[in-house]
């Protein structure tokens, strides 16, 4: 299956996985309770690396900022960050350590279960083996987990920690119940980080922060300008821009050169993010406005922050955005009615029959309105599909 995804990080090449492998893995874990709490991915950003500054320090293995438009179904193998070893047993024993996960869902349409899988291809086995960690989301939120690496649910013969090759993920309604081919569940926007620390090691506290990387620039890369690095670490882009602007006039060539590099990277990062949000404002108006407003606040007191704030205000008055919000509200009502259509009850029960009729009417009226007044939106197409699948005729 080809999956259309928008990726915020370059995690390496994608390779296909045979379908039956996943069925074998899920068959082994379908009866196991989910451990707790969950993220996801298309277009690349500059490659990130996995810092390994000391034997007992944090090893970053995944750093994803993604928008998922279709069910990935776990068919894509994704490389770890550069520098992640295949052997997790030696010379550093990560297998007996702790895996830390920070999963931030900024937009979702329905509750879902996220499955994060560590996979390996041991030569002794015909197929991959799987180690699975899970998380549940019902609203936009941040979930953090720190669990023993070996506490994962296991599939297909058990883990072989000396052959960890790649990772992947799956979106499910519940354990073993996949979300497949249902556009009503998407888009899902996720920011996901995972790191491992060997037994006795210390987790880098910056791991839990949502800030750190700005495109190709990480605050730890800023070594000459300590004040700028401090601002970036706190997510204060505007203050970092102002401070770096002052340092461009420094007589110290190292400081001046680094200041120019920081300014270029930050401006590029902000502009790219602004364009990305602009492209999604009609598809996900509330999400785009919220993210743009947040970006504007982080860019204060620079001129860039002021301009972003003005743009956010303009979006609230944009007739197209207002129209998109109305279309989304209608579609959500259609989707909700469709999800309740197969509710429990008997056709002979007057109350059940009346409720069923109301739900049919809601779907028909909502889908018809979207097709007539919002025909150029994804909401009209998806509402029409919902009605067609249930044999509901739309108003001419």
TORKOL-4160 file (C-alpha; in steps of 0.2 Angstrom, whole numbers, padded with zeros to 4 digits, m for minus):
396
<pt num="1" X="0000" Y="0000" Z="0000"/>
<pt num="2" X="0006" Y="0017" Z="m0004"/>
<pt num="3" X="0003" Y="0030" Z="0010"/>
<pt num="4" X="0002" Y="0048" Z="0008"/>
<pt num="5" X="0010" Y="0057" Z="0022"/>
<pt num="6" X="0018" Y="0073" Z="0027"/>
<pt num="7" X="0034" Y="0071" Z="0037"/>
<pt num="8" X="0043" Y="0084" Z="0047"/>
<pt num="9" X="0059" Y="0074" Z="0049"/>
<pt num="10" X="0070" Y="0064" Z="0037"/>
<pt num="11" X="0072" Y="0047" Z="0046"/>
<pt num="12" X="0079" Y="0038" Z="0031"/>
<pt num="13" X="0073" Y="0027" Z="0017"/>
<pt num="14" X="0057" Y="0017" Z="0018"/>
<pt num="15" X="0056" Y="m0002" Z="0013"/>
<pt num="16" X="0041" Y="m0013" Z="0011"/>
<pt num="17" X="0036" Y="m0026" Z="0023"/>
<pt num="18" X="0026" Y="m0041" Z="0018"/>
<pt num="19" X="0008" Y="m0041" Z="0024"/>
<pt num="20" X="0008" Y="m0058" Z="0033"/>
<pt num="21" X="0022" Y="m0053" Z="0045"/>
<pt num="22" X="0011" Y="m0040" Z="0053"/>
<pt num="23" X="m0004" Y="m0053" Z="0054"/>
<pt num="24" X="0008" Y="m0065" Z="0063"/>
<pt num="25" X="0014" Y="m0052" Z="0075"/>
<pt num="26" X="m0004" Y="m0046" Z="0079"/>
<pt num="27" X="m0010" Y="m0064" Z="0081"/>
<pt num="28" X="0003" Y="m0066" Z="0095"/>
<pt num="29" X="m0002" Y="m0050" Z="0104"/>
<pt num="30" X="m0021" Y="m0049" Z="0101"/>
<pt num="31" X="m0025" Y="m0056" Z="0118"/>
<pt num="32" X="m0013" Y="m0046" Z="0128"/>
<pt num="33" X="m0019" Y="m0030" Z="0136"/>
<pt num="34" X="m0012" Y="m0014" Z="0129"/>
<pt num="35" X="0001" Y="m0006" Z="0141"/>
<pt num="36" X="m0005" Y="0012" Z="0140"/>
<pt num="37" X="m0002" Y="0027" Z="0131"/>
<pt num="38" X="0006" Y="0033" Z="0107"/>
<pt num="39" X="0012" Y="0043" Z="0084"/>
<pt num="40" X="0017" Y="0046" Z="0064"/>
<pt num="41" X="0022" Y="0053" Z="0043"/>
<pt num="42" X="0029" Y="0060" Z="0017"/>
<pt num="43" X="0041" Y="0075" Z="0014"/>
<pt num="44" X="0058" Y="0076" Z="0021"/>
<pt num="45" X="0067" Y="0088" Z="0032"/>
<pt num="46" X="0086" Y="0089" Z="0035"/>
<pt num="47" X="0092" Y="0073" Z="0043"/>
<pt num="48" X="0093" Y="0072" Z="0062"/>
<pt num="49" X="0106" Y="0062" Z="0071"/>
<pt num="50" X="0105" Y="0052" Z="0087"/>
<pt num="51" X="0117" Y="0060" Z="0100"/>
<pt num="52" X="0128" Y="0047" Z="0110"/>
<pt num="53" X="0138" Y="0059" Z="0121"/>
<pt num="54" X="0142" Y="0045" Z="0134"/>
<pt num="55" X="0140" Y="0027" Z="0137"/>
<pt num="56" X="0126" Y="0030" Z="0150"/>
<pt num="57" X="0117" Y="0044" Z="0142"/>
<pt num="58" X="0102" Y="0046" Z="0132"/>
<pt num="59" X="0102" Y="0038" Z="0115"/>
<pt num="60" X="0088" Y="0046" Z="0104"/>
<pt num="61" X="0081" Y="0033" Z="0092"/>
<pt num="62" X="0065" Y="0042" Z="0084"/>
<pt num="63" X="0061" Y="0060" Z="0081"/>
<pt num="64" X="0046" Y="0063" Z="0071"/>
<pt num="65" X="0034" Y="0077" Z="0067"/>
<pt num="66" X="0021" Y="0071" Z="0055"/>
<pt num="67" X="0004" Y="0073" Z="0048"/>
<pt num="68" X="m0005" Y="0056" Z="0044"/>
<pt num="69" X="m0018" Y="0056" Z="0030"/>
<pt num="70" X="m0020" Y="0038" Z="0028"/>
<pt num="71" X="m0019" Y="0022" Z="0038"/>
<pt num="72" X="0000" Y="0017" Z="0037"/>
<pt num="73" X="m0005" Y="m0001" Z="0042"/>
<pt num="74" X="0013" Y="m0004" Z="0048"/>
<pt num="75" X="0019" Y="m0009" Z="0030"/>
<pt num="76" X="0033" Y="0004" Z="0030"/>
<pt num="77" X="0049" Y="0000" Z="0038"/>
<pt num="78" X="0057" Y="0016" Z="0045"/>
<pt num="79" X="0076" Y="0018" Z="0049"/>
<pt num="80" X="0081" Y="0024" Z="0066"/>
<pt num="81" X="0090" Y="0041" Z="0068"/>
<pt num="82" X="0108" Y="0040" Z="0062"/>
<pt num="83" X="0120" Y="0032" Z="0075"/>
<pt num="84" X="0107" Y="0020" Z="0082"/>
<pt num="85" X="0116" Y="0003" Z="0084"/>
<pt num="86" X="0108" Y="m0013" Z="0078"/>
<pt num="87" X="0115" Y="m0023" Z="0093"/>
<pt num="88" X="0106" Y="m0017" Z="0109"/>
<pt num="89" X="0116" Y="m0029" Z="0120"/>
<pt num="90" X="0134" Y="m0024" Z="0117"/>
<pt num="91" X="0145" Y="m0014" Z="0119"/>
<pt num="92" X="0131" Y="m0004" Z="0128"/>
<pt num="93" X="0117" Y="m0015" Z="0135"/>
<pt num="94" X="0101" Y="m0005" Z="0130"/>
<pt num="95" X="0090" Y="m0020" Z="0130"/>
<pt num="96" X="0090" Y="m0020" Z="0149"/>
<pt num="97" X="0088" Y="m0002" Z="0150"/>
<pt num="98" X="0072" Y="0010" Z="0149"/>
<pt num="99" X="0063" Y="0016" Z="0134"/>
<pt num="100" X="0056" Y="0034" Z="0135"/>
<pt num="101" X="0043" Y="0040" Z="0124"/>
<pt num="102" X="0035" Y="0058" Z="0122"/>
<pt num="103" X="0020" Y="0057" Z="0110"/>
<pt num="104" X="0010" Y="0073" Z="0107"/>
<pt num="105" X="m0005" Y="0073" Z="0097"/>
<pt num="106" X="m0010" Y="0090" Z="0091"/>
<pt num="107" X="m0025" Y="0085" Z="0080"/>
<pt num="108" X="m0036" Y="0069" Z="0079"/>
<pt num="109" X="m0054" Y="0065" Z="0073"/>
<pt num="110" X="m0058" Y="0050" Z="0084"/>
<pt num="111" X="m0050" Y="0041" Z="0098"/>
<pt num="112" X="m0036" Y="0029" Z="0093"/>
<pt num="113" X="m0023" Y="0016" Z="0099"/>
<pt num="114" X="m0006" Y="0019" Z="0094"/>
<pt num="115" X="0006" Y="0005" Z="0092"/>
<pt num="116" X="0025" Y="0008" Z="0091"/>
<pt num="117" X="0035" Y="m0007" Z="0085"/>
<pt num="118" X="0053" Y="m0011" Z="0086"/>
<pt num="119" X="0058" Y="m0023" Z="0073"/>
<pt num="120" X="0072" Y="m0035" Z="0069"/>
<pt num="121" X="0077" Y="m0047" Z="0056"/>
<pt num="122" X="0088" Y="m0061" Z="0064"/>
<pt num="123" X="0096" Y="m0072" Z="0051"/>
<pt num="124" X="0090" Y="m0087" Z="0061"/>
<pt num="125" X="0072" Y="m0083" Z="0058"/>
<pt num="126" X="0063" Y="m0082" Z="0041"/>
<pt num="127" X="0053" Y="m0066" Z="0046"/>
<pt num="128" X="0055" Y="m0051" Z="0058"/>
<pt num="129" X="0051" Y="m0052" Z="0076"/>
<pt num="130" X="0042" Y="m0038" Z="0085"/>
<pt num="131" X="0042" Y="m0028" Z="0101"/>
<pt num="132" X="0027" Y="m0017" Z="0103"/>
<pt num="133" X="0023" Y="m0002" Z="0115"/>
<pt num="134" X="0005" Y="0006" Z="0115"/>
<pt num="135" X="m0004" Y="0022" Z="0120"/>
<pt num="136" X="m0022" Y="0028" Z="0119"/>
<pt num="137" X="m0027" Y="0045" Z="0113"/>
<pt num="138" X="m0045" Y="0052" Z="0114"/>
<pt num="139" X="m0040" Y="0071" Z="0113"/>
<pt num="140" X="m0026" Y="0082" Z="0108"/>
<pt num="141" X="m0013" Y="0080" Z="0122"/>
<pt num="142" X="0005" Y="0075" Z="0127"/>
<pt num="143" X="0008" Y="0057" Z="0134"/>
<pt num="144" X="0024" Y="0052" Z="0141"/>
<pt num="145" X="0030" Y="0035" Z="0145"/>
<pt num="146" X="0045" Y="0027" Z="0153"/>
<pt num="147" X="0045" Y="0008" Z="0154"/>
<pt num="148" X="0058" Y="m0006" Z="0153"/>
<pt num="149" X="0063" Y="m0010" Z="0135"/>
<pt num="150" X="0059" Y="m0028" Z="0138"/>
<pt num="151" X="0042" Y="m0024" Z="0145"/>
<pt num="152" X="0036" Y="m0023" Z="0127"/>
<pt num="153" X="0022" Y="m0035" Z="0120"/>
<pt num="154" X="0031" Y="m0048" Z="0110"/>
<pt num="155" X="0026" Y="m0056" Z="0093"/>
<pt num="156" X="0033" Y="m0069" Z="0081"/>
<pt num="157" X="0046" Y="m0078" Z="0091"/>
<pt num="158" X="0051" Y="m0065" Z="0103"/>
<pt num="159" X="0064" Y="m0051" Z="0102"/>
<pt num="160" X="0082" Y="m0052" Z="0097"/>
<pt num="161" X="0090" Y="m0037" Z="0104"/>
<pt num="162" X="0106" Y="m0039" Z="0094"/>
<pt num="163" X="0097" Y="m0037" Z="0078"/>
<pt num="164" X="0086" Y="m0021" Z="0080"/>
<pt num="165" X="0084" Y="m0015" Z="0062"/>
<pt num="166" X="0070" Y="m0003" Z="0061"/>
<pt num="167" X="0054" Y="0004" Z="0068"/>
<pt num="168" X="0036" Y="0006" Z="0062"/>
<pt num="169" X="0018" Y="0010" Z="0069"/>
<pt num="170" X="0000" Y="0006" Z="0067"/>
<pt num="171" X="m0016" Y="0016" Z="0071"/>
<pt num="172" X="m0030" Y="0005" Z="0078"/>
<pt num="173" X="m0047" Y="0008" Z="0086"/>
<pt num="174" X="m0042" Y="m0005" Z="0100"/>
<pt num="175" X="m0029" Y="m0019" Z="0101"/>
<pt num="176" X="m0031" Y="m0029" Z="0085"/>
<pt num="177" X="m0044" Y="m0018" Z="0077"/>
<pt num="178" X="m0036" Y="m0008" Z="0063"/>
<pt num="179" X="m0042" Y="0008" Z="0056"/>
<pt num="180" X="m0042" Y="0004" Z="0037"/>
<pt num="181" X="m0048" Y="0015" Z="0023"/>
<pt num="182" X="m0059" Y="0026" Z="0033"/>
<pt num="183" X="m0055" Y="0044" Z="0030"/>
<pt num="184" X="m0066" Y="0050" Z="0044"/>
<pt num="185" X="m0051" Y="0046" Z="0056"/>
<pt num="186" X="m0039" Y="0058" Z="0047"/>
<pt num="187" X="m0029" Y="0069" Z="0047"/>
<pt num="188" X="m0019" Y="0064" Z="0063"/>
<pt num="189" X="m0005" Y="0076" Z="0068"/>
<pt num="190" X="0008" Y="0069" Z="0079"/>
<pt num="191" X="0025" Y="0074" Z="0087"/>
<pt num="192" X="0034" Y="0058" Z="0093"/>
<pt num="193" X="0051" Y="0056" Z="0101"/>
<pt num="194" X="0058" Y="0040" Z="0108"/>
<pt num="195" X="0075" Y="0037" Z="0117"/>
<pt num="196" X="0083" Y="0023" Z="0126"/>
<pt num="197" X="0094" Y="0024" Z="0142"/>
<pt num="198" X="0104" Y="0009" Z="0148"/>
<pt num="199" X="0102" Y="0002" Z="0166"/>
<pt num="200" X="0110" Y="0015" Z="0178"/>
<pt num="201" X="0110" Y="0028" Z="0165"/>
<pt num="202" X="0103" Y="0046" Z="0165"/>
<pt num="203" X="0090" Y="0053" Z="0154"/>
<pt num="204" X="0093" Y="0069" Z="0146"/>
<pt num="205" X="0080" Y="0080" Z="0154"/>
<pt num="206" X="0078" Y="0090" Z="0137"/>
<pt num="207" X="0070" Y="0075" Z="0130"/>
<pt num="208" X="0054" Y="0080" Z="0138"/>
<pt num="209" X="0054" Y="0097" Z="0130"/>
<pt num="210" X="0044" Y="0101" Z="0115"/>
<pt num="211" X="0057" Y="0113" Z="0110"/>
<pt num="212" X="0075" Y="0110" Z="0104"/>
<pt num="213" X="0076" Y="0108" Z="0085"/>
<pt num="214" X="0072" Y="0121" Z="0073"/>
<pt num="215" X="0073" Y="0113" Z="0056"/>
<pt num="216" X="0092" Y="0109" Z="0054"/>
<pt num="217" X="0097" Y="0119" Z="0069"/>
<pt num="218" X="0097" Y="0112" Z="0087"/>
<pt num="219" X="0100" Y="0123" Z="0102"/>
<pt num="220" X="0115" Y="0112" Z="0107"/>
<pt num="221" X="0123" Y="0116" Z="0090"/>
<pt num="222" X="0124" Y="0134" Z="0096"/>
<pt num="223" X="0141" Y="0134" Z="0106"/>
<pt num="224" X="0147" Y="0152" Z="0104"/>
<pt num="225" X="0131" Y="0161" Z="0109"/>
<pt num="226" X="0126" Y="0154" Z="0126"/>
<pt num="227" X="0111" Y="0167" Z="0128"/>
<pt num="228" X="0104" Y="0162" Z="0111"/>
<pt num="229" X="0106" Y="0144" Z="0115"/>
<pt num="230" X="0096" Y="0147" Z="0131"/>
<pt num="231" X="0082" Y="0156" Z="0122"/>
<pt num="232" X="0081" Y="0142" Z="0109"/>
<pt num="233" X="0080" Y="0129" Z="0123"/>
<pt num="234" X="0065" Y="0138" Z="0130"/>
<pt num="235" X="0057" Y="0139" Z="0114"/>
<pt num="236" X="0059" Y="0158" Z="0113"/>
<pt num="237" X="0062" Y="0160" Z="0095"/>
<pt num="238" X="0059" Y="0179" Z="0095"/>
<pt num="239" X="0072" Y="0183" Z="0109"/>
<pt num="240" X="0084" Y="0171" Z="0100"/>
<pt num="241" X="0082" Y="0181" Z="0084"/>
<pt num="242" X="0085" Y="0198" Z="0093"/>
<pt num="243" X="0100" Y="0192" Z="0102"/>
<pt num="244" X="0108" Y="0184" Z="0087"/>
<pt num="245" X="0104" Y="0200" Z="0077"/>
<pt num="246" X="0115" Y="0209" Z="0089"/>
<pt num="247" X="0129" Y="0197" Z="0088"/>
<pt num="248" X="0131" Y="0198" Z="0069"/>
<pt num="249" X="0140" Y="0214" Z="0073"/>
<pt num="250" X="0152" Y="0206" Z="0085"/>
<pt num="251" X="0171" Y="0208" Z="0081"/>
<pt num="252" X="0173" Y="0190" Z="0086"/>
<pt num="253" X="0172" Y="0181" Z="0069"/>
<pt num="254" X="0166" Y="0165" Z="0077"/>
<pt num="255" X="0152" Y="0173" Z="0086"/>
<pt num="256" X="0147" Y="0184" Z="0071"/>
<pt num="257" X="0147" Y="0169" Z="0060"/>
<pt num="258" X="0137" Y="0158" Z="0071"/>
<pt num="259" X="0124" Y="0172" Z="0074"/>
<pt num="260" X="0122" Y="0173" Z="0055"/>
<pt num="261" X="0119" Y="0154" Z="0054"/>
<pt num="262" X="0107" Y="0155" Z="0068"/>
<pt num="263" X="0097" Y="0169" Z="0060"/>
<pt num="264" X="0096" Y="0160" Z="0043"/>
<pt num="265" X="0091" Y="0144" Z="0051"/>
<pt num="266" X="0077" Y="0152" Z="0062"/>
<pt num="267" X="0070" Y="0163" Z="0048"/>
<pt num="268" X="0069" Y="0148" Z="0036"/>
<pt num="269" X="0061" Y="0137" Z="0050"/>
<pt num="270" X="0048" Y="0150" Z="0054"/>
<pt num="271" X="0044" Y="0153" Z="0035"/>
<pt num="272" X="0042" Y="0135" Z="0031"/>
<pt num="273" X="0031" Y="0132" Z="0046"/>
<pt num="274" X="0020" Y="0147" Z="0041"/>
<pt num="275" X="0018" Y="0140" Z="0023"/>
<pt num="276" X="0013" Y="0123" Z="0030"/>
<pt num="277" X="0000" Y="0130" Z="0041"/>
<pt num="278" X="m0007" Y="0141" Z="0027"/>
<pt num="279" X="m0009" Y="0126" Z="0016"/>
<pt num="280" X="m0019" Y="0117" Z="0029"/>
<pt num="281" X="m0030" Y="0131" Z="0036"/>
<pt num="282" X="m0045" Y="0127" Z="0025"/>
<pt num="283" X="m0043" Y="0108" Z="0029"/>
<pt num="284" X="m0040" Y="0110" Z="0047"/>
<pt num="285" X="m0044" Y="0128" Z="0051"/>
<pt num="286" X="m0044" Y="0127" Z="0070"/>
<pt num="287" X="m0028" Y="0117" Z="0071"/>
<pt num="288" X="m0019" Y="0129" Z="0059"/>
<pt num="289" X="m0025" Y="0145" Z="0068"/>
<pt num="290" X="m0020" Y="0138" Z="0085"/>
<pt num="291" X="m0003" Y="0133" Z="0078"/>
<pt num="292" X="0000" Y="0150" Z="0070"/>
<pt num="293" X="m0005" Y="0159" Z="0085"/>
<pt num="294" X="0007" Y="0149" Z="0096"/>
<pt num="295" X="0021" Y="0152" Z="0083"/>
<pt num="296" X="0018" Y="0170" Z="0084"/>
<pt num="297" X="0019" Y="0171" Z="0103"/>
<pt num="298" X="0035" Y="0161" Z="0102"/>
<pt num="299" X="0042" Y="0174" Z="0090"/>
<pt num="300" X="0038" Y="0189" Z="0100"/>
<pt num="301" X="0046" Y="0202" Z="0102"/>
<pt num="302" X="0054" Y="0201" Z="0085"/>
<pt num="303" X="0046" Y="0209" Z="0069"/>
<pt num="304" X="0043" Y="0191" Z="0063"/>
<pt num="305" X="0032" Y="0188" Z="0078"/>
<pt num="306" X="0022" Y="0204" Z="0075"/>
<pt num="307" X="0019" Y="0199" Z="0057"/>
<pt num="308" X="0013" Y="0182" Z="0062"/>
<pt num="309" X="0001" Y="0189" Z="0074"/>
<pt num="310" X="m0006" Y="0200" Z="0061"/>
<pt num="311" X="m0008" Y="0186" Z="0049"/>
<pt num="312" X="m0017" Y="0175" Z="0063"/>
<pt num="313" X="m0029" Y="0189" Z="0065"/>
<pt num="314" X="m0032" Y="0190" Z="0047"/>
<pt num="315" X="m0036" Y="0172" Z="0046"/>
<pt num="316" X="m0050" Y="0174" Z="0059"/>
<pt num="317" X="m0058" Y="0186" Z="0047"/>
<pt num="318" X="m0055" Y="0176" Z="0031"/>
<pt num="319" X="m0072" Y="0171" Z="0023"/>
<pt num="320" X="m0064" Y="0155" Z="0016"/>
<pt num="321" X="m0058" Y="0150" Z="0034"/>
<pt num="322" X="m0075" Y="0154" Z="0041"/>
<pt num="323" X="m0083" Y="0143" Z="0027"/>
<pt num="324" X="m0071" Y="0129" Z="0031"/>
<pt num="325" X="m0076" Y="0129" Z="0049"/>
<pt num="326" X="m0094" Y="0128" Z="0044"/>
<pt num="327" X="m0091" Y="0114" Z="0033"/>
<pt num="328" X="m0081" Y="0105" Z="0046"/>
<pt num="329" X="m0095" Y="0107" Z="0059"/>
<pt num="330" X="m0108" Y="0100" Z="0047"/>
<pt num="331" X="m0096" Y="0085" Z="0042"/>
<pt num="332" X="m0093" Y="0081" Z="0061"/>
<pt num="333" X="m0112" Y="0080" Z="0064"/>
<pt num="334" X="m0113" Y="0068" Z="0049"/>
<pt num="335" X="m0099" Y="0057" Z="0055"/>
<pt num="336" X="m0106" Y="0056" Z="0072"/>
<pt num="337" X="m0123" Y="0051" Z="0066"/>
<pt num="338" X="m0115" Y="0038" Z="0055"/>
<pt num="339" X="m0105" Y="0031" Z="0069"/>
<pt num="340" X="m0121" Y="0029" Z="0080"/>
<pt num="341" X="m0131" Y="0022" Z="0065"/>
<pt num="342" X="m0128" Y="0004" Z="0070"/>
<pt num="343" X="m0132" Y="0006" Z="0088"/>
<pt num="344" X="m0140" Y="m0007" Z="0098"/>
<pt num="345" X="m0159" Y="m0009" Z="0097"/>
<pt num="346" X="m0173" Y="m0018" Z="0088"/>
<pt num="347" X="m0181" Y="m0011" Z="0073"/>
<pt num="348" X="m0198" Y="m0015" Z="0081"/>
<pt num="349" X="m0194" Y="m0003" Z="0096"/>
<pt num="350" X="m0202" Y="0014" Z="0092"/>
<pt num="351" X="m0188" Y="0023" Z="0101"/>
<pt num="352" X="m0175" Y="0014" Z="0092"/>
<pt num="353" X="m0183" Y="0017" Z="0075"/>
<pt num="354" X="m0186" Y="0035" Z="0078"/>
<pt num="355" X="m0168" Y="0038" Z="0083"/>
<pt num="356" X="m0162" Y="0028" Z="0068"/>
<pt num="357" X="m0173" Y="0039" Z="0057"/>
<pt num="358" X="m0166" Y="0055" Z="0064"/>
<pt num="359" X="m0148" Y="0049" Z="0061"/>
<pt num="360" X="m0152" Y="0045" Z="0043"/>
<pt num="361" X="m0160" Y="0062" Z="0041"/>
<pt num="362" X="m0144" Y="0070" Z="0049"/>
<pt num="363" X="m0133" Y="0061" Z="0037"/>
<pt num="364" X="m0144" Y="0065" Z="0022"/>
<pt num="365" X="m0146" Y="0083" Z="0026"/>
<pt num="366" X="m0128" Y="0086" Z="0031"/>
<pt num="367" X="m0120" Y="0077" Z="0016"/>
<pt num="368" X="m0133" Y="0086" Z="0004"/>
<pt num="369" X="m0128" Y="0103" Z="0011"/>
<pt num="370" X="m0110" Y="0100" Z="0010"/>
<pt num="371" X="m0111" Y="0094" Z="m0008"/>
<pt num="372" X="m0121" Y="0109" Z="m0013"/>
<pt num="373" X="m0112" Y="0123" Z="m0004"/>
<pt num="374" X="m0095" Y="0116" Z="0000"/>
<pt num="375" X="m0092" Y="0105" Z="m0016"/>
<pt num="376" X="m0073" Y="0109" Z="m0017"/>
<pt num="377" X="m0069" Y="0103" Z="0001"/>
<pt num="378" X="m0063" Y="0086" Z="0007"/>
<pt num="379" X="m0078" Y="0087" Z="0019"/>
<pt num="380" X="m0091" Y="0086" Z="0005"/>
<pt num="381" X="m0082" Y="0071" Z="m0003"/>
<pt num="382" X="m0081" Y="0061" Z="0013"/>
<pt num="383" X="m0098" Y="0065" Z="0018"/>
<pt num="384" X="m0105" Y="0059" Z="0001"/>
<pt num="385" X="m0095" Y="0043" Z="0003"/>
<pt num="386" X="m0102" Y="0040" Z="0021"/>
<pt num="387" X="m0120" Y="0042" Z="0013"/>
<pt num="388" X="m0116" Y="0031" Z="m0002"/>
<pt num="389" X="m0109" Y="0017" Z="0009"/>
<pt num="390" X="m0125" Y="0017" Z="0019"/>
<pt num="391" X="m0136" Y="0018" Z="0004"/>
<pt num="392" X="m0143" Y="0035" Z="0009"/>
<pt num="393" X="m0149" Y="0046" Z="m0006"/>
<pt num="394" X="m0144" Y="0064" Z="m0005"/>
<pt num="395" X="m0156" Y="0078" Z="m0010"/>
<pt num="396" X="m0155" Y="0082" Z="m0028"/>
